[in-house]
Amino acid sequence: MLTSAGFGDVKLMNDNYSHISDVLHVPGLSTNLLSVNSIVNKDTIVLFTKDCCKLYDSDEFQVRGKVLAKAYPENGIYCLNTKVNMTQSANTATKDKINTKKKNHKCEKSCINTVKNEQVASTQQVDEQLLWHRRLGHLNRVSMRLLKKGLASGIDFQEQEDQSKKCVPCLEGKMTKKPFLQSKNKRSKRILDLLHLDLVGPFEVPSYGNAKYFLTIVDDHSRKVFIRFLKQKGDTYEAFKEFIKMIETETGLTIKTVRSDNGGEFCGKLFNEMLKQKGIKREFSVPYNPQQNGTAERANRSILEKTRCMLYDSGCNKRYWAEAAQTAVYLLNRSPHKKLKNQLPEEIWTGKKIDLSHIKIFGCPAYAHVPSQKRQKLDAVSKKYIFMGYSEESKAYRLSDPRNPSQIIVARDVEFLEEEITNKKESEKGFQLKDILPMSLNFYLDSHNEAMIPHEQNHEEEQVQNEGNEVPLEPDGLQQLQGNLEERRYPLRNRKQKEFPDFVTYSAMHKDEESEPVTYKEALSSSDKNKWKEAIKKELEAFQTNEAWTIVDRPSNKPIVKSKWVFKIKRDAEGNVACHRACLV
Ligand SMILES: [Zn+2]
């Protein structure tokens, strides 16, 4: 049992990785230990490979390739939710003593670290903060606090003391984060003065309505986002034409300018003529000018990220992506926006205060009342549906009948079973986040020329604000991938100190005494040189006894394969040195 003397910050003699905060000082420990779980909580990504372990800045890290397995942190331990294949273990048991133990060890969940975690089984409580985080499409913590403090009505939750909870969809999304720099463009003065347009797709799977693309329209003044789903790129013209008609009727105003990239869908003859006829000015974002179409691109990114999080969290079929994206837009329009000095886009658009009391978790089961005139005598009074979002027109809910998913019904009298989502364990979710919209974020970014991606501050980041003199944020896991950026505004050392897990699962080893030499020379100059010499002698003797070789003349026409010494320290079950082994390979 080792006791610590306190916390502190440590400076490292390393250009890129020069500072670690909240380091535990343990005088009794002979070697410095670095907990992977602690450093990943400080915006660092750790990658283990056969040859080395690399640390990356999470902003710059990108993952490609297939994920084979995932282990999620639970109180500092990464748990692989899988069962041990008993038959296989039994087969190999005779070869390996460790496997014999495994055979008898009936564990439902095999942990990468073998320390038992008594804290995991905690009582189930409704976490209102997490509930609202989910309802609001995994909104970051600062924006949630702003809404609760009066930016909107109908939202309330207790901020949790315990910040150790992690939201898996949010943590997952963080992997694909790319930095956006601050936008310097001035906001236009009036609604419909300027609209930003962009097209996203094609999606790998069509939605239930057979859409493969979506068109994003952002009003520059209010930052209100509109979304239209398209079966093909060529539908852009029709969709935008209808949008103009609808929006001009609704507002009584006319669109002045439209800005887009010069994608074919925005440059066709019909599209150009329609704008000309309406007297709408065109603006194109110039390729390689990163500042220009940033507003639409940031909105796309926020939509896609929210969509992914909500689909994953609900476990809904991924063909519901269009419904999820529509709900993402609804929620974005009701979240604080930094460019609006934290007002809500919908509030600017309507001039009315926003109420959030009707917001529910996307994808949760919902029972809708069936009106008596539509009911046969023995039919149930209510029917089970999946909650898909909100009807903007009639202040009602959009529900999907799982028996007929392409049909959406709109209902007012609905009862929600949100706890079916909140009580669901990660392991019960049938797919991985990357599977949901495999082409979404990465595809979207890749499909555009990298240089054209606006290196502006991202949309969600725009939605939060530095809260002045307030207590700095703790890493709480409730922050969305983008929202997580806000943490870095505060110096790490000023953050509230995070509790360290009360176990260390690394074997402390004194390097000078017990490390394994890499070369023959190193072995013979180490403090254990006599033990290594003995081991080398044993290996050579074994070759002789087994008559492993015969000495021949060196052939002149054949390449010579070199040999190498490999040195290993064998340990017993308690970790004590059992013997030194040298192998010539
Ligand atoms: Zn989340």
Residues whose N, C-alpha, C, O or C-beta is under 5 A from the ligand:
A	BS01	ZN	H138 C167 P169 C170
